[in-house]
């Protein structure tokens, strides 16, 4: 049985996010989306993870899903609104 403390969970989230970026760069959007979702599962309050998931959804033409992720990112970090509107 694995016991998580806050730091370990953040490490896991960061690792999933990095794998998502790598998969995205390799042209594997489904794998990237899976990894971003896992990052969010470990750290749902990180706006960057939601933004990256939104970008991956845009790449697949899943605009409603992307908008939902962007809205969540802005809710978590209102300063992202200006960035995401460009």
Secondary structure, DSSP 8 states (H G I E B T S, - for coil): -----HHHHHHHHHHHHHHHHHHHHTT-HHHHHHHHHHHHHH-TT-HHHHHHHHHHHHHTT-HHHHHHHHHHHHHH-TTHHHHHT-
